[in-house]
């Protein structure tokens, strides 16, 4: 903020360069929160699909998931349904906070920071470890290749993307006093 040679104030409240940067950050932030929501809802969608009996890509989660669904279909469906609800809520809450529709925003932003860090770390570490197993750096070679590929190349990178997109949104929208964006 400051004054230009013409004596006009160029701070955000005057519609100057600072306000342009805030507006750009706000638009970018909203893009990232929508990316995070889309990836989270993709994860939730597969959990719903598996909960109602779908089988495509279930073996990429692990043989345990296939076995559980075969031996205890009601318990598996209930568990997957709860997981889907949690994933969906975690996907939608940051969007509603970004648009000022969920209070208190500080609480939800704090939870989003924790969730974003957790998702990014979980996804990043498991992506690295799964790929290390696949190329022979870790493990004895006695593993479920389909599940390992699913974690290395699909599910864990999606967790990493979800968490990273959420963290980018939170970082771009961190300016003190700004907890939501006008859609006007």
Number of C-alpha atoms within 10 A of each C-alpha: 13 11 10 9 7 6 8 11 16 16 15 15 10 12 11 15 14 16 16 13 12 16 14 13 18 22 15 15 24 24 15 22 26 19 19 29 25 16 21 25 21 18 20 24 16 18 23 20 17 22 23 16 13 12 13 10 14 20 18 21 18 17 14 12 15 18 13 14 20 11 11 10 16 15 13 21 20 14 14 21 19 16 17 24 17 13 20 20 15 20 26 17 18 27 21 16 21 25 14 17 13 15 11 11 18 11 12 17 20 12 15 22 19 13 17 26 17 16 23 23 17 16 24 21 16 20 24 16 17 24 18 14 19 17 10 11 12 12 13 8 12 7 11 14 16 16 21 23 19 21 24 25 16 15 20 24 22 23 26 24 21 28 29 23 23 31 24 19 29 23 13 18 24 15 12 6 7 13 17 18 16 8 6 3
